[in-house]
């Protein structure tokens, strides 16, 4: 097998070291939503997230 790495501005990072989200609760449909069912839009400035929202692909609600 092997392992994967992602190159960032801080250097190489192992994929297993990146925190992940399993599920989040949608504010509209009030159901657990898997990470594969959300779309995240974020504004990044100088390497920091300064604003962001995510939307549920099941009900199209925008969650802040």
C-alpha positions as CSV (number, residue, x, y, z in Angstrom):
1,X,0.0,0.0,0.0
2,X,1.3,3.5,0.5
3,X,0.4,6.8,1.9
4,X,-0.7,10.1,0.4
5,X,0.6,13.6,1.0
6,X,-0.6,17.0,0.1
7,X,1.7,19.9,-0.4
8,X,0.7,23.1,1.4
9,X,2.4,26.5,2.0
10,X,3.7,24.9,5.2
11,X,5.2,21.9,3.3
12,X,4.1,18.3,2.9
13,X,1.2,17.0,5.0
14,X,0.2,13.4,5.4
15,X,-3.4,12.8,4.4
16,X,-4.1,10.9,7.6
17,X,-3.0,14.0,9.6
18,X,-5.8,16.2,8.1
19,X,-8.8,16.4,10.4
20,X,-12.0,15.3,8.7
21,X,-15.7,15.7,9.4
22,X,-17.9,12.5,9.3
23,X,-21.3,14.2,9.7
24,X,-22.9,17.6,10.5
25,X,-26.5,18.4,11.3
26,X,-28.2,20.5,8.6
27,X,-30.1,23.4,10.1
28,X,-33.0,23.1,7.6
29,X,-33.6,19.3,7.2
30,X,-32.3,18.6,10.7
31,X,-30.7,15.4,9.6
32,X,-27.1,14.1,9.9
33,X,-25.4,15.0,6.6
34,X,-22.3,13.2,5.5
35,X,-19.3,15.1,4.4
36,X,-19.8,13.9,0.8
37,X,-23.2,15.5,0.8
38,X,-22.1,19.1,1.6
39,X,-20.4,21.8,-0.4
40,X,-18.1,24.2,1.4
41,X,-17.4,27.8,0.2
42,X,-14.7,29.6,2.0
43,X,-12.9,32.9,1.6
44,X,-9.2,32.5,2.4
45,X,-6.9,35.5,2.9
46,X,-3.2,35.2,3.8
47,X,-3.7,31.5,4.5
48,X,-6.5,32.0,7.0
49,X,-10.2,31.2,6.5
50,X,-12.0,34.6,7.1
51,X,-15.5,33.6,6.0
52,X,-17.3,30.5,5.0
53,X,-20.5,28.7,4.6
54,X,-21.6,25.2,3.7
55,X,-24.6,24.0,1.9
56,X,-26.5,20.7,2.1
57,X,-26.7,19.0,-1.2
58,X,-29.8,17.1,-0.1
59,X,-32.1,20.1,0.6
60,X,-30.0,23.0,-0.8
61,X,-30.0,24.9,2.5
62,X,-27.1,27.3,3.1
63,X,-25.7,26.9,6.6
64,X,-23.3,29.5,8.1
